[in-house]
Amino acid sequence: MAGPRVEVDGGILEGGGQILRVSTALSCLLGLPLRVQKIRAGRTTPGLRPQHLSGLEMIRDLCDGQLEGAEIGSTEITFTPEKIKGGVHTADTKTAGSVCLLMQVSMPCVLFAAAPSELHLKGGTNAEMAPQIDYTVMVFKPIVEKFGFKFNCDIKMRGYYPKGGGEVIIRMSPVKQLNPINLTDRGSVTKIYGRAFVAGVLPFKVAKDMAVAAVRCIRKEIRDLYVNIQPVQEPKDQAFGNGNGIIIIAETSTGCLFAGSSLGKRGVNADKVAIEAAEMLLANLRHGGTVDEYLQDQLIVFMALANGVSRIKTGPVTLHTQTAIHFAEQLAKAKFTVKKSEDEEDASKDTYIIECQGIGMTNPNI
């Protein structure tokens, strides 16, 4: 029998879609009935937007749960989870809403499903205010797999703002438990690579210009490494709409990955897009952490569920990370500590260790 509802205030801390993603995923995993109030209360358009709604509906479908109040503009929902099933599930934002955010909410759940899952996620693959699909594949995937699972991400169609229209298929098998991770040794940067892309009607020259400008910007600070940024023209049958953007990755001797990325907007020249991405990467390399600012918060839920103590070294702790920690503690009862790194080489930097005693979630189906 389900216990009393957990009450979540959707207006605190990050105050946006992330609270919904973290709390509904944990509710689904832990079998906790949930009420979320004041959803996106402080945003210019409060309440649920299409992408949040499709995420909620996906979680509901993954476990045959009950969902009330789930409509556009709603500021309160209740969710009653049931058993997590595997199988094929589709979520479609019908907008340029991010497929990567749909993946963030569903992935922890299907790890503890009864059978393998295939998730068809539709929307924007390279969208503003969310990780790009390239980031998910090139940075998030290799690091999150250290928790002891594998997933396959097949990019069927890329979709850009404002139309969306992209689709990715995620395939993964359930696990018994997640291993804790220890990412505290940064090592030294050994390579820098990336891709600058154009899709639709944009000329290939834009991709080449972005690549050149990004390399030039990185060279000012990092002189001794070859920087390999490939300009790419997305094939017509694999991209819906027009878009351009760049992602640049730095890899270290210990296998840490950092990224900077940026998307083109109408009227913004290619050099500016490239320099934004390059500067983001360089900033992430200066703080001495082992993860960049975008990976930080995405690891928190997995750390909370893992069986044992996880540690990651980060730069300044973001509001998204503080939010994920708050709800992982409230709902899953995991224990987190965040403290300044005591290593000598970090003394002058804004570097932190986030430590978590995970709850050792066990998959009842395996």
N, C-alpha and C positions, 0 to 999 in steps of 0.2 A: 504494500500500500504506500502511496506517495506521502511524504511528510508535508509539513507546512511550507508554504511558498517562501522562497528567498526573495527579499525585496531589494531591488537595485535602483540606485539614483542615477539616471542617465545624464544628469546635468553637471556632475562633478568632474574634476580633473580635465582630461581631454574633451569630455563632454560631447562626443560625436559618435560616429558609426562604430568606432573601435570598441566602445563599451558594450554595444550590442553583440559584436562578433565574439569578444572574449567571454561574456557572461552566458550567451546562448550555447556556445561550444562546450563550456564547462558544465552547464545545466544538462545538456544532452549526454555528456560523458558520465556524469556522476548521478544521473537520474534525479536531479533536483528540480522540482517545479519552481517556476521563476515568474516574478513580475518586474518588468522594467518600466519605470515612470520617468517623466520629464525627458523623453528621448530627444536628443539634439536641441535642448531647450534654448540654448544661447545662440544658435545658428541663425543666419539671415532667413533661411527657409526651415523653420523648426519641423520636428517630426520625421517620419520615415520618408526616404527618397526611393526611387525604383531599385537602386542597387542594394539598399539595405533590406528592402522587402524580398528581393529574390534570394538573398542570403538566408533570411529567416525561413522562407518557404523551403529552401533546400535542406536546412537543418531539420525542419519538421518532417520532410519526406524521408530523410535518412533514418529516422527512428519511428515513423508512424505516430508522431506526437500530435498534440492538440495545440493550436495557435489561435489566440483571440486578439482582436484589435489590430490585426496586420493589414493596414491599408495606407496608401500614400497620405502623408500629413499627420498620421496618428502619432500621438506622443506617449501612448501607453500600450504595452502588449503583455499578455500572459502566455506562458508556454509550459506545457506539461509533456515531458519527454517519455518515450517508451524505449523498447529495445533497439539498439542500433543494428541495422541490416546492411548487408553488402549489396552488390548488384549495380545496375546502371541507373544513374540519376542525372537529370538535366537541370541546369539553372540558367536562366536567360534574363539579363538585366533589361533587354530591349532598348538599351541606350549605350553610351560609351562608358557606362559604369564598369569598374575594373574586374576582369576575370581573376586577377591575382588576389583581390580582396575576398572574392567568393571562395578561392582556394584556401585562404588563411582560415576562414571560419569552418570549412568542412574537413580539412585534412586531419586535425587531431581526432575528430570523431570517427572517421572511417578506419583509422588505425586500430580502433577497438571494436570494429564491427564483427559480425559473425562469419563473413565471407569476403572475398576480394571485391573491390569496388572499381567502377569506371565512372568518372565524373565528366560530364559534358558541360563545359562552362562557356557561356556566350556573353559577349559585350565588348569592352575595349581591352585590347592586349597591351597597348602602349598609351596609357591614359594619364592625365594630370593628377597630382595629389595621391598617387598610388605607385607601388613598384611597377616597373615595366616587366613584361614577360621575360625579356632577356635577363633581367636582374634575377628573377625567380629561377631561371634555368642555370645561369652562370655563377651566382653567388649563394642564394638561399638553398638550393638543392644540395650541393656538395657539403655544406655545413650542417644542414638539418639532418642529413643522412647519418651523421655521426651519432645520433641518438639510437641508431640500430634498426633503421628501416630503409627501404628503397621505394622510389616512385618514378614513374615514367611520365614525361610531359610531352605531348605531341601537339605542336602548333599547326592546326589545320588551316586557319585563316587569321591574318592580322587585321585588327580593326582600330581605327583612330578616332579621336574627338573631331566633330561632335556626333558622328554617325554610329560609331561602334561597329557591330557586324563581324567581330572576330570570334574565333572559337578555338579552345584548346581542350584536349582530352587528357585527363589525369588517370593513370591506372596504378592502383596499389593494393597490396595484400595486408591483412591485419597482422599485428604482432601480439605476443604474450605480454611483454612489458617494454618500456623504453629504458635504455641505458643513460646514466648521467653523462654530461660532457665536461671537459676541463679545457677551456680555451684561454690560457693566461700567458702563453709565450708567443710574442708577436713575431720573432725572427726578423730577418731583413727582407726588404722588397727585392724580388728576383726577376719579375717580369711585369710588363704593363702592356695590355692589349685591349682591343675593343672593336666595336662596329659602329659605323655611321651610316644610317639608312635613309633612303627616300622611297616613297610609295606613291602610286597613282600618277598624277600629271607633273609631279615635280621633277626638274631636270637632274640627271646624275651628277652634274657639276656641283650641286648643293651638297651632296654626300662627300665629294672629294674636298670641297672647301672646309667642311666641318672637320674632316680628318686632319687636314693640314693645320688648321688653327688650333686644334686640341693638342697635337704633338708639339707645336711651337710653345704653347702655354706650359705644358708639363716640363719641357726641356729647360725652361728658365730655372726650375727648382731642382729637377732630377736630371743630371747631365750624363751620367755614365750608363744609362740603360737604354736599350733599343725599345722604342715605343711603336707597337704594330697595330695601327687602327685601320681596319678594312672598310673602304667605302662599298656600300651594297645597294643595288637597285632591287627592291622587293619584286618578285615576279607577279605579274598581273593576276594570275589565278590564285595567289596566296595572300593577297592584301585587298581589303575592302576600303575604298575611299582614299583620301590623300593624306600623307603625313610625312614628317621627317623627324629624326632624332638621333641621339648618340648615347652610347654607354661605354664607359672606360673602366677596366678592371685592373687592379694591382694585386699580384699574388706574392706571398712571402715564402721564405725558406721553410716555415713550419706549416704551410698550407692554409694560412689565413687569406681571406679574400675581401677586398674593399672595392667599392664602386662609386663612380660619379656618373650621373645621367641627366639628360635634359631633352625636352621635346620642342620641336619648332612650333612657332605660332605665327599666324598671319602677320606679315609686316616686320618680323624680327629677323635680322640677317643671320646667315649661317654661322659666321664667326662668333657672334654673341652666344648662340646656342651651345657651340662647342666649348667656349671659354667657361661658361656656367658649369658644364659637366666636369671639365678639367679642374676647376677651382674647388668643386665639391669633393672630388677625389683627393686632391692635395690636402684639403682641410681634414679629411678623414684619416689621412696618413700622419698628420702632425700630432695627434693626441696620444699616440702610444698604445691605444687599445688593440684588441684582436678582432673586433667586429666593427662595421661601420654603423652610422646612426640609424640606418634603416633596418639592419638585421637585429639590432638590440632588442626591440620590442617583440619581434616575430619569434624569438627563441623562448620567451618567458613561459608561455603555456606548456611547451614541451619540457622545460626545466621543472615546472610544477608537477608534471605527471610522472617524471622519471623516477627510477628506483635508486635513490642515493643522492649524494651531494654533487651539484653542478656548479661550476664557476666560469664566469666569463669576465674578461677585462674590457672595459669600454672607455670611450671619451665621456664627455658630459652626459649624464643620464637624461634622456628626453622625456617630455611629458607623456608621450605614448607609452614609454617603458614604465614610468611611474604608475600609469593607469592600469596597464596589464598586471603589474605586481599587486596593486591594490585589490583587483578582482580575483586574482589567483589565490590571494590570501583569504579574502572574504568567502569565496565559494568553495575552493578546493582545500582550504586550510594548509596550504604549503607555507613554509617559513622562508622568507627572504631577508638577507642583509645586504646593504649597499654601503661600502666604505671606500675611502680614498686609498688608492694603491700605495703600498709602502716601499716598493722597489726604488732603488736609488735613481735609476734612469727616468723614473716617472715623477720624481720629486718636483720638478719645475713645471710639470704638465697637469692638465685637468683629467686625470685618469682614475678610474674607479673599478672595484671588483664587485660584481653582483654575484652573490652566493645564494643557493637555494637548496633546502632540504626537501627533495621531492616526495610525493605521497606514495610512490610505488604502485600506481594504478595497474591493476591486472585485468587482462581481457578475460571475461567470464566464459567466452565461447571457445577458448583454445585449451 
